[in-house]
Amino acid sequence: MNRSSRLAAIRSLWSVIGLSFTLAGGTVLAQTPIPSAPTVGTVPTRPLPTVVPTVAPSVQPMPGPAGIPAPIVGDVVAPGSVQPPAIIGGKPLPGPAQIWVFANPSGLALGPTSAQLDWKSREGATSYRVWRNGVAIAEVPSKGEASHRIVDSGLAPGSLNTYKVWAMSLASQRAETRDPAGALLEVSNSTVVGTPALAPPTGITASLTSAAANAVRVSWLGASSAVAYRLYRDNQALPGTVAGLSYDDASVASGTHVYAVQSLYSAPQGVQITGLMSSPVKIRVGPFNVVAFGDSVMWGQGLLDAPGQSHKFSSRVRDWLQNSLGKPVTLTSFAHSGATFTPGNSAQEIMATPGEVPNSFPSITRQVLIDAPATLPRAGINLLDVDLVLVDGCSNDIGIATILDPSQPDAAIAAATSGACGGMTSVLTGIRKLFPAARIVLTGYWGIVSPQSDLTAVATLLISAGIVLAPPVAATLGIPLDPVTGLIAGAVTSAVLRNSLVNHSNTFLNASNTALAMATASVNSQQGAGWVTFVQPPFQSDNAYAAPNTWLWLVPTDLFPKDEMFRQRQQICGTVKFQSALEQAKCVQASMGHPNVLGAQAYADAIAAQLATSLGAWRLAHAATQHAP
């Protein structure tokens, strides 16, 4: 084959390879005319290899780096095809008959913002231009290495990045090529590298490792590619970072705490990238909290309250909860003997006395709205962490002397009771707002006198309560009085007196139950059903005052058993200044008509029966291990 025939074959081969290319933006470059054979140089005499009959892909030369025009594209070999020998610019191109491994670069994500790209050297290339997503990002000179590598930084987390490599050659550059890197020899196949997203940690768990020391361990499942983690408690970052998958938070304050974990990622030059926050996990640290408000019944008048031996029903509810929940339960009681709903003036409200001493102040309203918000936080109890509130009230706003006064008509007692006990609505509303997480138990009262009550003992109660009966009135009611001392001088058996006292007792009981139940319903309708529960103690006729199976303390005289706190109360009352000897005597005898040990236990049992439905939710809320949703 002569020289002209060989040149014609080369032109035909280039035509098969394809010399029409499309520039970015859609401009089509015409095929570059094949220059005539140079007059200088010798054409190789080796035979032409067989070309794989595949159509070369349309290569889109993309804009080069700033200030560098797009190269004139020509003499390009399709990725993976066989390189034919050719002469360009008077110099022969290397042309081993093999598949160019350059055609398949490999990529690897190094983190959320960087990737590594590797490729084999292209024989004949003097440099390489690296493209990412259609933008030239690097010029890599060839220094004879077998392979090349770059690290691409500043990528978007969770992104897909398409890379190509152009093999460039100064040796094969045509005179009209203006690209300093030379002519484009070959375009590699594309490789796609996905960077990991800044995923948050998952499986967040908080566990009490020591309930006594209030120690919490937070653990989690790692996030992909994260190098460290930052812990947050109650939206505040804890000091330092954690390389592992758990953190021990020691000496945590009692209360409800919210933990979250944030993943941290590394970037080039040691920069740390903040990842996403995990779902929060809430855990309760410290005891179950009970708060009590009210009068002498809630206080537990006359009942022992010693460590390990308390007969007050609020304390027995506390002990029952502690056994049922398997964790410590605190009880903070603001109740005291004699408390009323109606607030006094500022001077009266601060005249607090020991709980066993009857005193209208602090009022129940003040207990709830002022004393509790001021006292509980100082004791380390957040108002949001109060789980249960026990409350009663309204009997002192009427007074036992009014309820049992035989001279009062039933209608007057009903009206007085309804009006006084209606004040419970505002008290419950205040409690609900102060303690939004607490269940509220409102307790009622009992019928004081029943058909089974001993009338002689009841008559003593009337006199001790301050009900003054003139001898003619006493005679009408069948109460024999000593004309000198005014004391009962014999047995009382009057049916008239019994009927009057039983009717008054039932009137008070029914009117108070109705008013307290209405207050409960009103608050539940406004604040959410189920938050307030009205509990009526299960007193029966034989549990009334001086009945055969009475659940009430009798007047503490030498004739009747004295209450458990009589001696202590007698001493305390001797230290308090009263306006009269009668008031001091009432202080000493203050336990009369209040629940005794059996009555207090009946209260506690009735309350526990109502609270049993909440145990499951409380166990979950106070569980030693909590999981994020």
Helices and strands as residue ranges (DSSP letters): H 3-17, E 21-22, E 28-29, E 73-77, E 87-88, E 91-92, G 101-103, E 106-111, E 114-120, E 127-132, E 135-141, E 147-153, E 160-169, E 183-187, E 191-194, E 202-210, E 215-221, E 228-233, E 236-237, E 246-249, E 255-266, G 268-270, E 272-277, E 281-285, E 288-293, H 296-299, E 305-306, E 309-310, H 313-325, E 329-333, H 346-349, H 364-366, I 367-371, H 372-375, G 377-379, G 383-385, E 386-391, H 395-398, H 400-403, H 410-421, H 424-434, E 439-443, H 455-464, H 471-477, H 495-527, E 532-535, G 541-543, H 566-573, H 581-588, H 597-611, G 612-614, H 615-621, E 625-627
